Amino acid sequence: MSKGRSKKATLMIANLLILGLLLGSLAFALEKEVSIQVDGNVVETKVLFSSTVGDVLDQNQIILKENDLVEPSRETPITEDLRIIVTRAFPVKVTADGITREIHTTPVDAFKAVSLAGFFVSEKDILKVCNQATSQELSPPPSITSALTADKPNLKDEELAPGNTELVPVLGPALSHMELLTPGETIEVIRVTQREFAVDKPIAYQVEETTDTKLEAGVTKTIQAGKNGLARHVFLITCHNGQEIKREQIRTQVLVQPSNQVIAAGNSYTVSRGGQRFDFREAKSMEATAYTYTGNRTATGVYPAVGMVAVDPKVISLGTKMYIEGYGYATATDTGGAIKGNRIDIFLETYSQCMKWGRKTVKVYLLP
């Protein structure tokens, strides 16, 4: 009996060993190698009874926080050589319209981050992305408007206003080429507005000259008065967050055409006065006053007499011969402190004659 029992025991032990080997071989065959990339490290592990990605993460005590991303998803079944990537969410501050909001997100482009923060971005707005070392400004691509409103085709204009923060648009694949955010970066939405500004300015008229043989040389006559025109200059003003940063002229419209002034200039150097005909080199319209004896000599050293005139030597040189309408032939022999520009002072014999002459405008012919 003892031999029979010993034989049975030996057989049972052998069977158990075989079963153990079979189970070990099966377990080895069922083991799957899995790598987990998380927090800058790669964890290599072998799993046997884990059925999903979530099970593997739990077994390795890898906790996912809100907004963390795991690829593939937690529900994905485990396969041989599966690679699990855990991307941690990080805080990003987004400022727009005087409001700052902080979101936690995995790396996304700046426009997606603004969208996640609940701000609307128009096609003219600029995003300023800053970190401790650099900053850059991004403009939405042309497709952003359609991307923002594709799922809301019936939005009214006031709902699309830059100040409306109720919209949380979803940015489409058109933005997938943009650079992704990294931890420590902030975003400012620069609201860009443009408006036209018009300024009306006069257009100066031009002066046209013609000749008149009936007028003496040096004498002019206005045939047609000039009239300024009017032009409207339209500027485009660009503002960033309400502050003007650029003003450029975009068009000009002529509202009123100017009318040119037409002046006739005399070209005759011969004139008849007092029954006499004489030639002259220049005619001037001048203001004339009168003076009489003072007991002093003239600027040329002679005592004054009828036919002598005080002039501004910058206008008429001393010694110049002339004919003065209403006075006659004269010579520039004197100067005076009050005689400046187109003004002369004729000499008369008496004080009463001077008072009678007064102040008048006369034509002066400068003789050759």
Buried (B, 14 or more C-beta within 10 A) or exposed (E): EEEEEEEEEEEEEEEEEEEEEEEEEEEEEEEBEBEBBBEEEEBEBEBEEBEBBBBBBBEBEBEBEEBBBBEBEBEBEBEEEBEBEBBBBBEBBBBBEEEEBEBBBBBBBBBBBBBBBBBBBBBBBBBBBBEEEEEEEBEBBEBBBEBBBEEEEEBEEEEBEBEEBEBEBEBBEBBEEBEEBEEEBBBBBBBBBEEEEEEEEEBEBEEEEEEBEEBBBBBBEEEEEBBEBBBBBEBBBBBBBEEEEEEEEEEEEEEBEBBEBBBBBBBBBEBEBEEEEBEBEBBBEBBBBBBBEEEEEBBBEEEBEEBBBBBBBEBBEBEBEBBBBEBBBBBBBBBBEEBEEBBBBBBBEEEEBBEEBEEEEBBBBBBE
